[in-house]
Amino acid sequence: MTNRDPKIEKIETLLDKLGNTAVESFHYVALFIIGCMVIWSAGHTVYEILTIKQYASIDDILLLFIYLELGAMVGIYFKTNHMPVRFLIYIAITALTRLLISDIQHDHKADMDLVIITGSILIMAIAILVVRYASWNYPSVIRDKHADKPLAEGKTPSPQDDELA
């Protein structure tokens, strides 16, 4: 075993902390910008509905649901640092539903595109069931509900928490 110079170890530790801080700062700034863009886009859509169209079509309402899901996903990611995969699937289902309704409204006829879109929605709904089942039965962090040391409020469980318990 070689002895390392304590000065080099201090510099490495400092650079490691600086790097982690820089990455985390970029992460939060980028996430904040994405959240602002979602709010801006939703606001612009509402403004168009109220001023230009003066009514909301089903396409507009579903678009607002997409913005809602994006905003919720950003909020959850801010709070927990975990990307909720289910929300991405919800957004995809809403987008496909919007496409399906738009296609039906404009073409007024049944064709293979409708079957493909409907099948895609069904597959994504099954995917949500699989993800929910897997996360319920095989959680990434095993935590006893009656543990001696409950998690601090607002804290997301991590694998280290199990080692400490």
C-alpha positions as CSV (number, residue, x, y, z in Angstrom):
1,M,0.0,0.0,0.0
2,T,1.4,3.4,-0.9
3,N,1.0,6.4,1.3
4,R,-0.5,9.3,-0.5
5,D,0.5,12.9,0.1
6,P,-2.2,14.5,2.4
7,K,-2.0,17.7,0.3
8,I,-2.9,15.8,-2.8
9,E,-5.8,14.1,-1.0
10,K,-7.1,17.5,0.2
11,I,-6.9,18.9,-3.3
12,E,-8.7,15.9,-4.7
13,T,-11.4,16.1,-2.1
14,L,-11.8,19.8,-2.8
15,L,-12.0,19.3,-6.5
16,D,-14.5,16.4,-6.0
17,K,-16.7,18.6,-3.9
18,L,-16.4,21.5,-6.4
19,G,-17.3,19.1,-9.3
20,N,-20.3,17.7,-7.5
21,T,-21.5,21.3,-6.7
22,A,-21.1,22.4,-10.3
23,V,-23.0,19.4,-11.7
24,E,-25.8,19.8,-9.1
25,S,-26.0,23.5,-9.8
26,F,-26.3,22.9,-13.5
27,H,-28.9,20.3,-12.8
28,Y,-31.1,22.6,-10.8
29,V,-30.6,25.6,-13.2
30,A,-31.5,23.4,-16.2
31,L,-34.5,22.0,-14.4
32,F,-35.6,25.5,-13.4
33,I,-35.4,26.6,-17.0
34,I,-37.4,23.6,-18.2
35,G,-40.1,24.4,-15.5
36,C,-40.2,28.0,-16.7
37,M,-40.6,26.9,-20.3
38,V,-43.5,24.6,-19.4
39,I,-45.2,27.5,-17.5
40,W,-44.5,29.9,-20.4
41,S,-45.9,27.5,-23.0
42,A,-49.0,26.7,-20.9
43,G,-49.6,30.4,-20.3
44,H,-49.2,31.1,-24.1
45,T,-51.7,28.4,-24.9
46,V,-54.2,29.7,-22.4
47,Y,-53.7,33.2,-23.7
48,E,-54.4,32.0,-27.3
49,I,-57.5,30.1,-26.2
50,L,-58.9,33.2,-24.4
51,T,-58.0,35.8,-27.0
52,I,-57.8,34.3,-30.4
53,K,-60.0,31.2,-30.3
54,Q,-62.3,32.3,-27.5
55,Y,-63.1,28.6,-26.8
56,A,-61.1,25.5,-25.9
57,S,-61.2,22.5,-28.2
58,I,-60.5,19.1,-26.9
59,D,-57.0,19.3,-28.5
60,D,-56.3,22.4,-26.4
61,I,-57.5,20.8,-23.2
62,L,-55.4,17.7,-23.8
63,L,-52.4,20.0,-24.5
64,L,-53.0,21.7,-21.2
65,F,-53.0,18.2,-19.6
66,I,-49.6,17.5,-21.2
67,Y,-48.3,20.8,-19.7
68,L,-49.7,19.8,-16.3
69,E,-48.0,16.4,-16.4
70,L,-44.7,18.0,-17.5
71,G,-45.0,20.5,-14.7
72,A,-45.7,17.8,-12.2
73,M,-42.8,15.8,-13.4
74,V,-40.4,18.7,-13.0
75,G,-41.8,19.4,-9.6
76,I,-41.3,15.8,-8.5
77,Y,-37.8,15.7,-9.9
78,F,-37.0,18.9,-8.0
79,K,-38.2,17.4,-4.7
80,T,-36.9,13.9,-5.0
81,N,-34.1,13.8,-7.7
82,H,-35.9,10.8,-9.2
83,M,-37.4,10.9,-12.7
84,P,-40.9,9.4,-12.5
85,V,-41.1,7.2,-15.5
86,R,-44.8,6.8,-15.2
87,F,-45.3,10.5,-15.9
88,L,-43.5,10.2,-19.2
89,I,-45.8,7.4,-20.1
90,Y,-48.8,9.5,-19.0
91,I,-47.6,12.3,-21.2
92,A,-47.2,9.9,-24.2
93,I,-50.7,8.5,-23.6
94,T,-52.1,12.0,-23.5
95,A,-50.3,13.0,-26.7
96,L,-51.5,9.9,-28.5
97,T,-55.0,10.5,-27.3
98,R,-54.8,14.1,-28.6
99,L,-53.5,12.7,-31.9
100,L,-56.3,10.1,-32.0
101,I,-59.0,12.7,-31.3
102,S,-57.6,15.1,-33.9
103,D,-57.4,12.4,-36.5
104,I,-61.0,11.3,-35.9
105,Q,-62.2,14.9,-36.0
106,H,-60.5,15.7,-39.3
107,D,-60.9,12.5,-41.2
108,H,-64.2,11.2,-39.9
109,K,-63.3,7.7,-41.0
110,A,-61.7,4.6,-39.6
111,D,-58.4,3.5,-40.9
112,M,-55.3,1.6,-39.8
113,D,-53.7,4.7,-38.1
114,L,-56.5,4.6,-35.6
115,V,-55.9,1.0,-34.8
116,I,-52.1,1.6,-34.4
117,I,-52.6,4.7,-32.2
118,T,-55.2,2.8,-30.0
119,G,-52.9,-0.2,-29.8
120,S,-50.0,2.1,-28.7
121,I,-52.2,3.6,-26.0
122,L,-53.1,0.1,-24.8
123,I,-49.5,-0.9,-24.7
124,M,-48.5,2.1,-22.7
125,A,-51.3,1.5,-20.2
126,I,-50.0,-2.0,-19.8
127,A,-46.5,-0.5,-19.3
128,I,-47.8,1.7,-16.5
129,L,-49.3,-1.4,-14.8
130,V,-46.0,-3.2,-15.2
131,V,-44.0,-0.3,-13.8
132,R,-46.4,0.1,-10.8
133,Y,-46.3,-3.6,-10.1
134,A,-42.6,-3.7,-10.3
135,S,-42.0,-0.7,-8.1
136,W,-44.5,-2.0,-5.5
137,N,-43.1,-5.5,-5.4
138,Y,-39.4,-4.8,-6.2
139,P,-38.6,-1.4,-4.7
140,S,-35.2,0.0,-5.4
141,V,-34.8,0.7,-1.7
142,I,-36.1,-1.8,0.9
143,R,-37.6,0.0,3.8
144,D,-39.6,-1.6,6.6
145,K,-42.8,0.5,7.4
146,H,-42.2,0.0,11.1
147,A,-38.5,0.8,11.1
148,D,-37.0,2.3,14.3
149,K,-35.6,5.3,12.5
150,P,-38.2,6.7,10.0
151,L,-36.9,8.9,7.2
152,A,-36.8,12.6,7.8
153,E,-39.8,14.4,6.3
154,G,-39.2,15.3,2.6
155,K,-36.2,12.9,2.4
156,T,-36.1,10.4,-0.4
157,P,-34.9,6.9,0.6
158,S,-31.6,5.9,-0.7
159,P,-29.6,2.6,-0.5
160,Q,-27.3,4.2,2.1
161,D,-30.3,4.6,4.4
162,D,-30.7,0.8,4.6
163,E,-27.1,0.4,5.6
164,L,-27.5,3.0,8.4
165,A,-30.7,1.6,9.8
